[in-house]
Amino acid sequence: MKFYRRLRPFRAISFDLDDTLYSNSPVMQATNQEMIRYFAQHLPVCSHQYDYQYWANFRQKVLADNPTLSHDVAALRFHTYLMGIKALGKTDMQANTLAHNAMAQFNFHRSNFVVPKETHQLLKALSKKLPLVAITNGNVNTETIGIAHYFRHIYHADLSKQQKPSSAMFMLACKDLAIATNELLHVGDCGHSDIYGANKAGCQSAWVSNFTIGKPLTTLPDIALSNVTALKALV
C-alpha cells in the first residue's frame, strides 16, 4: 500500500467491478470464443470468423450514427449485432430476433464465472462497517455472480448515466448516500475511468493495479493498493 495523499475520513466506499474485484480478461476471452461458436451456428457460413474483426467495423458505424451509445455497452453491442446481421441479407425482423438471442447468449457467458472467495470475504467484512456501492461502465450481472447483496446501490453506465470518467455516477452515488463527494472512497483499476474520474468528481481514490488491465495513471490516486483485499487495513 502506497499513500500519495493523507486519506480524509470517508463514510462510504464505491467499487469498480471488472478487474478490480476479480480478473475479467479471462472471462471476456472465453465469452468471445463462445460468441464466435454461437454465430457460426446461427449465421451463414463464410470464409471469415464472426470474431472481433468482423463486428468492429459495424461498431464504428453504429457509434458514428449515434455517439451517445458509447455510454451503454449493452445497447452498443445489440445495435452492432443488429447492423452486422442485416449486412448478411437478413430481414429487419430476422435480424432483430437474432440480435436479441445473441445478446442473451453473450449475457449468460459474460457473467458465468465465480468471484474469488477472498473478494466475498472482503465485501462482507466492509459492508458491515460502511455502505458499499458499485460504479461500473460494464454490464456484468451482479446478481448472477453473487455479489449484489453487498452493495447499497449498483450503478451501470447507460444513456442516462454517462460512463466514467464522467462525474455522473459518482455524484449520483453521493446523492443517494447523502454524503459529500469527498466522503466517498472510490476503488478501481483504471487510471482514467476510475482514478481521474473519481478525483474530478471530488471523491477520494484508491488504485488497484494487480491485474494490469486498466489504463495507466494520468493523475495520482490518494492511495495505491497491490490488491483490493488491502482495504481491510483502512476500515
Rosetta silent file (secondary structure, phi, psi, omega in degrees, C-alpha in Angstrom):
SEQUENCE: MKFYRRLRPFRAISFDLDDTLYSNSPVMQATNQEMIRYFAQHLPVCSHQYDYQYWANFRQKVLADNPTLSHDVAALRFHTYLMGIKALGKTDMQANTLAHNAMAQFNFHRSNFVVPKETHQLLKALSKKLPLVAITNGNVNTETIGIAHYFRHIYHADLSKQQKPSSAMFMLACKDLAIATNELLHVGDCGHSDIYGANKAGCQSAWVSNFTIGKPLTTLPDIALSNVTALKALV
SCORE:     score description
SCORE:     0.000 S_00000001
   1 L     0.000  130.355 -179.021    0.000    0.000    0.000 S_00000001
   2 E  -126.099  128.975 -179.665    1.360    3.380   -1.021 S_00000001
   3 E   -98.276  126.966  173.335   -0.043    6.722    0.118 S_00000001
   4 L   -99.976  -27.589  174.854    0.160    9.712   -2.207 S_00000001
   5 L  -142.394  154.186  176.505   -2.087   11.871   -0.015 S_00000001
   6 L   -68.892  126.925  178.135   -3.352   11.546    3.511 S_00000001
   7 L   -67.399  135.045  172.457   -6.779    9.960    3.412 S_00000001
   8 L   -88.358  162.167  178.410   -9.567   12.103    4.816 S_00000001
   9 L   -56.458  133.847  176.712  -12.410   10.454    6.738 S_00000001
  10 L  -123.885  148.627 -173.978  -14.729    8.616    4.334 S_00000001
  11 L  -110.989   -4.322  179.149  -18.242    7.383    5.002 S_00000001
  12 E  -159.153  159.223  178.007  -18.718    5.005    2.063 S_00000001
  13 E  -125.877  132.879  172.814  -16.715    3.015   -0.488 S_00000001
  14 E  -111.131  145.212 -177.970  -17.519    2.618   -4.165 S_00000001
  15 E  -122.316  132.655  156.857  -16.052   -0.151   -6.281 S_00000001
  16 L   -67.478  160.304 -177.425  -15.396   -0.594   -9.929 S_00000001
  17 L  -105.709  -68.770 -175.558  -16.153   -4.247  -10.712 S_00000001
  18 E   -61.458  129.155  177.182  -14.221   -5.689  -13.684 S_00000001
  19 L    63.431   15.001  170.558  -10.519   -6.191  -12.983 S_00000001
  20 L  -115.932  -51.638  179.426  -10.904   -4.644   -9.559 S_00000001
  21 L   -93.997  -13.580  179.905  -12.867   -7.271   -7.631 S_00000001
  22 E  -163.881  162.114  177.943  -11.980  -10.135   -9.983 S_00000001
  23 L   -82.387  117.862 -175.154   -9.960  -10.755  -13.132 S_00000001
  24 L   -96.279  -20.263 -176.530  -12.242  -10.043  -16.075 S_00000001
  25 H   -58.899  -46.589  177.863   -9.895  -10.615  -19.002 S_00000001
  26 H   -62.091  -34.366  179.165  -10.172  -14.448  -18.959 S_00000001
  27 H   -62.804  -46.923 -177.841  -13.959  -14.107  -18.709 S_00000001
  28 H   -69.716  -35.725  177.336  -14.149  -11.905  -21.798 S_00000001
  29 H   -62.575  -44.950  178.911  -11.741  -14.098  -23.756 S_00000001
  30 H   -65.881  -40.008  179.432  -13.898  -17.143  -23.033 S_00000001
  31 H   -63.918  -42.797  179.428  -17.079  -15.200  -23.826 S_00000001
  32 H   -61.830  -39.106  177.535  -15.709  -14.019  -27.157 S_00000001
  33 H   -66.073  -39.810  177.327  -14.864  -17.591  -28.122 S_00000001
  34 H   -63.356  -37.695 -179.351  -18.363  -18.725  -27.174 S_00000001
  35 H   -70.652  -34.943  175.219  -19.857  -15.955  -29.315 S_00000001
  36 H   -60.802  -44.361  178.963  -17.741  -16.976  -32.322 S_00000001
  37 H   -65.391  -40.037 -178.677  -19.107  -20.511  -31.969 S_00000001
  38 H   -62.554  -48.722 -177.809  -22.641  -19.204  -31.488 S_00000001
  39 H   -67.920  -32.813  177.822  -22.620  -17.042  -34.604 S_00000001
  40 H   -62.241  -28.930 -179.802  -21.014  -19.824  -36.651 S_00000001
  41 H   -83.497  -26.335 -170.242  -24.075  -21.934  -35.820 S_00000001
  42 H  -114.945   -7.869  178.815  -26.699  -19.256  -36.478 S_00000001
  43 L  -117.784  162.611 -177.549  -25.321  -17.097  -39.293 S_00000001
  44 L   -56.183  143.463  176.291  -24.387  -18.003  -42.884 S_00000001
  45 L   -68.080  133.086 -179.822  -21.186  -19.963  -43.383 S_00000001
  46 L  -145.710  178.610 -174.589  -18.458  -17.718  -44.776 S_00000001
  47 L   -77.794  -12.201 -178.266  -14.704  -17.562  -45.213 S_00000001
  48 L  -115.072  164.438  172.515  -14.139  -15.494  -42.052 S_00000001
  49 L   -84.184  153.339  173.686  -14.948  -15.973  -38.388 S_00000001
  50 L   -87.284   64.971 -175.769  -17.596  -13.871  -36.733 S_00000001
  51 L  -104.281 -167.172 -177.261  -14.944  -12.511  -34.404 S_00000001
  52 H   -55.745  -40.108 -177.615  -13.976   -9.052  -33.167 S_00000001
  53 H   -62.335  -38.328  179.410  -12.675   -8.032  -36.577 S_00000001
  54 H   -64.344  -44.876 -174.174  -15.998   -8.762  -38.242 S_00000001
  55 H   -81.453  -19.014 -173.340  -18.023   -6.751  -35.739 S_00000001
  56 H   -60.323  -42.549 -179.101  -15.541   -3.871  -35.288 S_00000001
  57 H   -64.764  -38.179  178.890  -16.489   -2.045  -38.482 S_00000001
  58 H   -69.828  -35.733  176.637  -20.179   -2.215  -37.640 S_00000001
  59 H   -61.143  -43.458  178.550  -19.453   -0.980  -34.135 S_00000001
  60 H   -63.139  -39.607  178.971  -17.682    2.059  -35.570 S_00000001
  61 H   -66.878  -40.623  177.599  -20.601    2.751  -37.908 S_00000001
  62 H   -60.853  -45.463  179.853  -23.106    2.486  -35.059 S_00000001
  63 H   -66.604  -34.816  177.542  -21.080    4.958  -32.979 S_00000001
  64 H   -64.780  -37.117  179.315  -20.745    7.316  -35.933 S_00000001
  65 H   -77.082  -32.180 -176.250  -24.536    7.322  -36.291 S_00000001
  66 L  -145.643   81.633 -176.201  -25.216    7.561  -32.538 S_00000001
  67 H   -59.564  -25.904 -178.236  -22.171    8.595  -30.435 S_00000001
  68 H   -65.913  -19.265  178.702  -24.180    8.544  -27.184 S_00000001
  69 H   -65.411  -14.150  177.186  -24.300    4.743  -27.385 S_00000001
  70 H   -60.829  -21.104 -178.280  -20.672    4.754  -26.214 S_00000001
  71 H   -87.991   -4.543 -178.649  -22.078    5.185  -22.695 S_00000001
  72 L  -132.461   96.281 -172.586  -24.171    1.985  -22.829 S_00000001
  73 H   -65.179  -31.440  179.443  -22.084   -1.064  -23.699 S_00000001
  74 H   -69.872  -46.861  179.055  -25.111   -3.376  -23.855 S_00000001
  75 H   -63.802  -39.255  179.187  -27.060   -1.141  -26.240 S_00000001
  76 H   -63.176  -43.065  179.535  -23.940   -0.603  -28.340 S_00000001
  77 H   -64.465  -44.035 -179.624  -23.356   -4.347  -28.631 S_00000001
  78 H   -59.328  -48.606 -177.730  -27.001   -5.003  -29.566 S_00000001
  79 H   -68.636  -28.913  174.321  -27.010   -2.381  -32.320 S_00000001
  80 H   -66.011  -47.817  176.776  -23.638   -3.654  -33.563 S_00000001
  81 H   -58.894  -44.723 -177.388  -25.030   -7.169  -33.820 S_00000001
  82 H   -58.601  -48.349 -179.178  -28.176   -5.829  -35.483 S_00000001
  83 H   -66.082  -42.399 -178.891  -26.267   -3.939  -38.172 S_00000001
  84 H   -66.104  -34.040  178.740  -23.816   -6.771  -38.774 S_00000001
  85 H   -74.625  -39.585  176.860  -26.598   -9.326  -39.151 S_00000001
  86 H   -61.149  -34.221 -179.784  -28.588   -7.114  -41.517 S_00000001
  87 L   -64.281  -16.177  178.884  -25.465   -6.808  -43.664 S_00000001
  88 L   -88.548    3.579  177.364  -25.735  -10.563  -44.265 S_00000001
  89 L    96.239    7.809  178.683  -29.065  -10.095  -46.017 S_00000001
  90 L   -75.211  150.004  175.435  -31.400  -10.852  -43.120 S_00000001
  91 L   -70.690  166.214  179.263  -34.716   -9.023  -42.900 S_00000001
  92 H   -57.910  -43.102 -179.096  -35.273   -6.474  -40.148 S_00000001
  93 H   -65.915  -44.117  178.545  -37.418   -8.970  -38.231 S_00000001
  94 H   -62.786  -44.622 -178.548  -34.905  -11.784  -38.607 S_00000001
  95 H   -64.102  -40.201  179.972  -32.000   -9.540  -37.630 S_00000001
  96 H   -62.943  -44.431  178.886  -33.846   -8.225  -34.579 S_00000001
  97 H   -64.093  -45.814 -179.777  -34.610  -11.750  -33.353 S_00000001
  98 H   -64.131  -39.256 -179.808  -31.065  -12.963  -33.974 S_00000001
  99 H   -66.606  -41.915  177.953  -29.538   -9.912  -32.265 S_00000001
 100 H   -64.238  -42.711  178.640  -31.725  -10.347  -29.169 S_00000001
 101 H   -63.981  -38.291  178.285  -30.872  -14.055  -29.000 S_00000001
 102 H   -65.239  -38.947  178.601  -27.174  -13.247  -29.384 S_00000001
 103 H   -65.232  -38.192  177.335  -27.356  -10.751  -26.525 S_00000001
 104 H   -62.716  -40.555  177.787  -28.959  -13.371  -24.289 S_00000001
 105 H   -65.109  -45.841  179.267  -26.108  -15.727  -25.157 S_00000001
 106 H   -60.712  -47.530 -177.337  -23.498  -13.037  -24.531 S_00000001
 107 H   -61.300  -36.041  177.702  -25.027  -12.004  -21.205 S_00000001
 108 H   -62.658  -52.441 -175.963  -25.034  -15.607  -19.995 S_00000001
 109 H   -70.638  -32.949 -177.460  -21.360  -16.205  -20.734 S_00000001
 110 H   -64.124  -27.740 -179.834  -20.276  -12.724  -19.672 S_00000001
 111 L  -113.775   20.557 -178.178  -21.490  -13.392  -16.112 S_00000001
 112 L   -98.543   72.258  178.483  -20.708  -17.109  -16.000 S_00000001
 113 L  -155.275  168.779 -177.238  -17.791  -17.128  -13.567 S_00000001
 114 L  -108.490  124.776  176.344  -17.005  -17.445   -9.880 S_00000001
 115 L   -72.884  136.192 -177.786  -15.895  -14.437   -7.861 S_00000001
 116 L   -55.041  145.538  179.510  -12.879  -15.280   -5.654 S_00000001
 117 H   -57.606  -39.000 -178.606  -13.613  -16.288   -2.088 S_00000001
 118 H   -62.451  -33.448  178.317  -11.301  -13.543   -0.822 S_00000001
 119 H   -69.033  -42.354  176.032  -13.420  -10.914   -2.579 S_00000001
 120 H   -59.214  -44.979 -179.239  -16.582  -12.214   -0.930 S_00000001
 121 H   -61.879  -41.209  179.313  -14.858  -12.118    2.452 S_00000001
 122 H   -64.080  -51.121 -177.183  -13.684   -8.563    1.858 S_00000001
 123 H   -63.846  -38.004  178.072  -17.050   -7.231    0.712 S_00000001
 124 H   -62.983  -45.106 -179.128  -18.853   -8.978    3.554 S_00000001
 125 H   -66.342  -45.094 -177.723  -16.493   -7.502    6.149 S_00000001
 126 H   -67.642  -37.440 -176.545  -16.562   -3.992    4.687 S_00000001
 127 H   -67.340  -17.684  176.287  -20.342   -3.928    4.226 S_00000001
 128 L   -80.056  -14.755 -176.102  -20.766   -4.435    7.974 S_00000001
 129 L  -110.399  -33.436 -175.710  -18.830   -1.222    8.627 S_00000001
 130 L  -143.196  153.499  171.193  -19.665    1.125    5.740 S_00000001
 131 L   -66.790  136.490  176.951  -22.166    1.420    2.892 S_00000001
 132 E  -114.519  144.105  173.215  -20.754   -0.020   -0.312 S_00000001
 133 E  -134.079  157.169  175.730  -21.787    0.859   -3.865 S_00000001
 134 E  -111.605  134.464  178.970  -20.714   -0.411   -7.276 S_00000001
 135 E  -130.337  107.549 -172.297  -19.937    2.023  -10.102 S_00000001
 136 E  -134.125  144.882  171.596  -19.203    0.309  -13.406 S_00000001
 137 L   -84.332  -11.258 -174.704  -19.012    1.094  -17.089 S_00000001
 138 L   -93.404 -169.193 -175.151  -19.663   -2.577  -17.817 S_00000001
 139 L  -132.666   28.242  175.902  -22.692   -4.839  -17.784 S_00000001
 140 L   -62.298  144.790  178.966  -21.811   -7.770  -15.559 S_00000001
 141 L   -89.600  105.068 -175.867  -24.854   -9.166  -13.725 S_00000001
 142 L   -68.903  -24.608  174.643  -24.012   -8.753  -10.040 S_00000001
 143 L   -68.466  -45.996 -177.433  -26.937  -10.989   -9.019 S_00000001
 144 L   -62.804  -41.136 -177.927  -25.670  -13.822  -11.195 S_00000001
 145 L   -86.580    0.795  167.721  -22.089  -13.619   -9.899 S_00000001
 146 L    82.364   26.150 -179.609  -23.354  -13.449   -6.322 S_00000001
 147 L  -122.503   -0.598 -175.081  -22.167  -10.054   -5.059 S_00000001
 148 H   -59.028  -35.132 -173.761  -25.212   -7.789   -5.447 S_00000001
 149 H   -70.109  -12.295  178.349  -26.273   -8.165   -1.808 S_00000001
 150 H   -79.968  -18.329 -170.635  -23.105   -6.489   -0.532 S_00000001
 151 L  -103.379  137.658  174.450  -23.944   -3.176   -2.213 S_00000001
 152 L   -70.066  -39.685  177.903  -26.349   -0.471   -1.120 S_00000001
 153 E  -142.296  150.047  177.124  -26.578    0.744   -4.728 S_00000001
 154 E  -129.870  122.520 -176.544  -25.293   -0.538   -8.069 S_00000001
 155 E  -116.150  121.334  173.109  -24.754    1.887  -10.954 S_00000001
 156 E  -108.331  132.471  176.795  -24.222    0.767  -14.550 S_00000001
 157 L   -61.169  140.199  175.716  -23.392    3.398  -17.139 S_00000001
 158 E  -156.686 -165.045 -175.424  -26.146    3.865  -19.710 S_00000001
 159 L   -67.229  -19.754  178.495  -27.779    6.573  -21.788 S_00000001
 160 L   -98.982  -14.397 -179.824  -28.961    8.371  -18.636 S_00000001
 161 E  -132.816  101.841 -174.809  -25.716    7.915  -16.651 S_00000001
 162 L   -62.336  151.861  178.936  -22.568    8.612  -18.633 S_00000001
 163 L   -61.370  149.862  165.131  -19.564    6.342  -18.342 S_00000001
 164 L   -57.750  141.410   17.626  -16.699    7.126  -16.021 S_00000001
 165 L   -86.835    9.333  172.085  -14.669    9.363  -16.074 S_00000001
 166 L   -53.588  147.848  179.728  -17.874   11.406  -16.219 S_00000001
 167 L   -79.440   -4.622 -169.498  -18.855   12.534  -12.738 S_00000001
 168 H   -54.185  -53.377 -175.709  -22.457   11.392  -13.257 S_00000001
 169 H   -72.550  -33.787  176.225  -22.393    8.092  -11.379 S_00000001
 170 H   -62.343  -45.891 -179.012  -20.072    9.394   -8.637 S_00000001
 171 H   -65.973  -39.776  179.210  -22.393   12.327   -8.000 S_00000001
 172 H   -64.743  -40.693  178.752  -25.477   10.095   -8.072 S_00000001
 173 H   -61.575  -45.112 -179.656  -23.919    7.707   -5.576 S_00000001
 174 H   -65.890  -37.399  176.918  -23.103   10.522   -3.176 S_00000001
 175 H   -63.965  -46.337 -178.886  -26.598   11.940   -3.544 S_00000001
 176 H   -66.579  -30.383  179.413  -28.215    8.565   -2.862 S_00000001
 177 H   -88.918   -7.817 -179.071  -25.951    8.002    0.156 S_00000001
 178 L    58.793   47.788  177.110  -26.483   11.574    1.407 S_00000001
 179 L  -130.054  161.546  173.897  -22.747   12.222    1.721 S_00000001
 180 L   -74.939  155.998 -177.906  -20.350   14.819    0.353 S_00000001
 181 H   -60.647  -34.377 -178.990  -18.221   13.743   -2.603 S_00000001
 182 H   -75.811   -1.388  176.723  -15.025   13.864   -0.535 S_00000001
 183 H   -97.683    5.649  176.592  -16.602   11.332    1.839 S_00000001
 184 E  -108.303  127.272  173.378  -16.646    8.651   -0.859 S_00000001
 185 E  -100.871  115.677  179.191  -13.561    6.485   -1.444 S_00000001
 186 E   -99.325  134.658 -176.482  -13.653    5.018   -4.950 S_00000001
 187 E  -117.354  123.924 -179.552  -11.637    1.875   -5.687 S_00000001
 188 E  -161.825  169.126 -175.033  -10.765    0.908   -9.242 S_00000001
 189 L   -98.699  -17.611 -172.462   -8.134   -0.371  -11.651 S_00000001
 190 L   -95.787  123.411 -179.340   -8.318    2.180  -14.458 S_00000001
 191 H   -63.424  -27.454 -179.377   -6.165    5.271  -14.189 S_00000001
 192 H   -90.096  -62.921 -175.568   -8.527    7.167  -16.492 S_00000001
 193 H   -63.425  -46.237 -172.604  -12.070    5.992  -15.763 S_00000001
 194 H   -87.804  -54.538 -172.698  -11.644    5.318  -12.059 S_00000001
 195 H   -77.238  -53.511  176.360   -8.842    7.475  -10.678 S_00000001
 196 H   -59.861  -42.520 -179.238   -9.104   10.524  -12.922 S_00000001
 197 H   -62.531  -46.941  179.936  -12.893   10.210  -12.829 S_00000001
 198 H   -64.971  -44.732  179.848  -13.111    9.968   -9.039 S_00000001
 199 H   -61.172  -41.512 -178.872  -10.632   12.797   -8.491 S_00000001
 200 H   -63.934  -33.411 -179.455  -12.504   15.019  -10.960 S_00000001
 201 H   -80.309   -6.509 -179.548  -15.757   14.380   -9.101 S_00000001
 202 L    90.548   10.132  178.416  -14.144   15.402   -5.803 S_00000001
 203 L   -89.020  166.502  170.854  -14.016   11.875   -4.387 S_00000001
 204 E   -87.400  157.351 -172.402  -11.038   10.135   -2.840 S_00000001
 205 E  -138.436  144.638  176.161   -9.470    7.364   -4.888 S_00000001
 206 E  -129.211  122.490 -176.643   -7.681    4.050   -4.437 S_00000001
 207 E   -95.685  126.560  176.908   -5.900    2.463   -7.399 S_00000001
 208 E  -110.957  118.474 -169.635   -5.773   -1.341   -7.639 S_00000001
 209 L  -117.609   11.317 -170.691   -3.186   -2.463  -10.170 S_00000001
 210 L   -70.103  -22.114  179.311   -2.711   -6.201   -9.671 S_00000001
 211 L   -94.254   -8.763  174.226   -4.478   -7.236  -12.902 S_00000001
 212 L    48.350   45.264 -179.703   -2.629   -4.617  -15.016 S_00000001
 213 L  -108.775  -42.088 -174.725   -5.569   -4.153  -17.399 S_00000001
 214 L   -66.040  163.288  179.071   -6.767   -0.592  -16.807 S_00000001
 215 L   -64.572  151.992 -177.935   -5.286    2.477  -18.448 S_00000001
 216 L   -67.227  163.708 -179.874   -2.199    3.973  -16.749 S_00000001
 217 L   -69.331  136.749  169.480   -2.396    6.789  -14.251 S_00000001
 218 L  -116.188  -12.826  174.416   -2.514   10.346  -15.539 S_00000001
 219 L  -142.726  145.634 -173.350   -3.307   11.770  -12.114 S_00000001
 220 L   -75.234  140.537  171.092   -2.269   10.357   -8.759 S_00000001
 221 L   -77.459  172.451  172.553   -4.722    8.463   -6.560 S_00000001
 222 L   -71.155  -39.357  177.462   -4.856    9.059   -2.847 S_00000001
 223 E  -142.412  156.287  174.499   -3.536    5.535   -2.310 S_00000001
 224 E  -120.413  134.598 -177.503   -2.313    2.626   -4.439 S_00000001
 225 E  -118.790  137.487  176.267   -3.082   -0.973   -3.484 S_00000001
 226 L   -75.737  -23.083  178.687   -1.340   -4.081   -4.743 S_00000001
 227 L  -154.026  145.114 -176.136   -4.569   -5.998   -4.125 S_00000001
 228 H   -61.564  -26.395 -178.710   -8.103   -4.937   -3.279 S_00000001
 229 H   -66.147  -16.268  177.509   -8.046   -7.017   -0.078 S_00000001
 230 H   -64.365  -14.661  178.379   -5.574   -4.496    1.370 S_00000001
 231 H   -60.479  -24.223 -179.652   -8.592   -2.256    2.003 S_00000001
 232 H   -55.334  -31.904 -177.087   -9.221   -4.204    5.199 S_00000001
 233 H   -74.371  -12.394 -175.128   -6.389   -2.288    6.822 S_00000001
 234 H   -98.343  -13.780 -172.370   -8.113    1.062    6.162 S_00000001
 235 L  -116.229    0.000    0.000  -11.534    0.378    7.682 S_00000001
